[in-house]
Structure formats: C-alpha cells, structure tokens
Amino acid sequence: MERKQEQNEVIQQRVKDLQNQVDELKELVNTLLSVIVEEPDGVHTGAAPTLPGQGALQVCM
C-alpha cells in the first residue's frame, strides 16, 4: 500500500512539472508570435495587428 502511495506522489509531481513546462512553452510561443507579427521598423502602419488576440487573423506565416 505504501509503495502505491509513493508511486502516486511521484506521478503527481511529474504532472506538476509537465504542467509548468507547458505553461512556460505557451508563454514563449505567445512571445514569439508577437515578435513575428511586429513590423520590422516598429512603426504601425496598420499592416500588423496592434491589439492582443488580433494576431492570428489574416496572418500568413
């Protein structure tokens, strides 16, 4: 019984670690997407989205 409890604790810790990795990767992806859709000169001419959540619309990568 004690061995099964130890296994459950190990599994729960692994799940927490994986969730932290997923959260970090989501943040990284969002940052990279923000950089990708920015215009090279930093001037907003209207071609690049300026509002959060607007980046995935009509953007070709």
Residue pairs with C-beta under 8 A, 6 or more apart in sequence:
33 55
33 56
34 55
36 61
37 48
37 49
37 55
37 59
38 48
39 45
39 47
39 48
44 50
49 55
49 57
49 59
